[in-house]
């Protein structure tokens, strides 16, 4: 499930505030993962994808608007 789908589902089930909290937590987990050189997320083929996800999750967590 993509982040967009997850956010849509969370908004429907638990409300926007709960989805914003999830987005902040997910962005933080992604950030930790890409900073760990032993984690696959830090590899050159994954890092740009996760960087984009982090930006989108941060936008949502601040605005409540799904990018």
C-alpha positions as CSV (number, residue, x, y, z in Angstrom):
1,X,0.0,0.0,0.0
2,X,1.4,3.4,-0.9
3,X,1.7,6.3,1.5
4,X,-1.1,8.0,-0.3
5,X,-3.4,5.0,0.1
6,X,-2.4,4.6,3.7
7,X,-3.2,8.3,4.4
8,X,-6.5,8.1,2.7
9,X,-7.5,5.0,4.7
10,X,-6.3,6.4,8.0
11,X,-8.2,9.7,7.3
12,X,-11.4,7.7,6.6
13,X,-11.0,5.3,9.6
14,X,-9.4,7.4,12.3
15,X,-9.6,11.0,11.2
16,X,-7.1,13.5,9.8
17,X,-5.3,14.2,13.2
18,X,-4.5,10.5,13.6
19,X,-3.3,10.3,10.1
20,X,-1.1,13.4,10.6
21,X,0.4,11.7,13.7
22,X,1.1,8.5,11.7
23,X,2.7,10.6,8.9
24,X,5.1,12.3,11.3
25,X,6.1,8.9,12.8
26,X,6.5,7.3,9.4
27,X,8.7,10.2,8.2
28,X,10.9,9.9,11.3
29,X,11.3,6.1,10.8
30,X,12.2,6.6,7.1
31,X,14.7,9.3,8.1
32,X,16.4,7.0,10.6
33,X,16.4,4.2,8.0
34,X,18.1,6.3,5.3
35,X,20.7,7.5,7.8
36,X,21.8,4.0,8.7
37,X,24.4,2.8,6.1
38,X,23.6,-0.8,6.8
39,X,19.9,-0.4,6.0
40,X,18.7,-1.0,2.5
41,X,16.9,2.4,2.6
42,X,20.3,4.2,2.5
43,X,21.3,2.6,-0.8
44,X,21.4,4.7,-3.9
45,X,18.4,3.0,-5.6
46,X,16.1,3.4,-2.5
47,X,17.2,6.7,-0.8
48,X,15.7,9.0,-3.4
49,X,12.3,7.2,-3.2
50,X,12.3,7.5,0.6
51,X,13.4,11.1,0.5
52,X,10.4,11.9,-1.6
53,X,8.1,9.9,0.7
54,X,9.5,11.8,3.7
55,X,8.8,15.2,2.0
56,X,5.2,14.1,1.1
57,X,4.6,12.8,4.6
58,X,5.9,16.0,6.2
59,X,3.6,18.1,4.0
60,X,0.7,16.0,5.0
61,X,1.6,16.1,8.7
62,X,1.7,19.9,8.6
63,X,-1.3,20.6,6.3
64,X,-3.5,17.6,6.4
65,X,-3.6,17.7,2.6
66,X,-2.6,14.5,0.8
67,X,0.0,15.6,-1.8
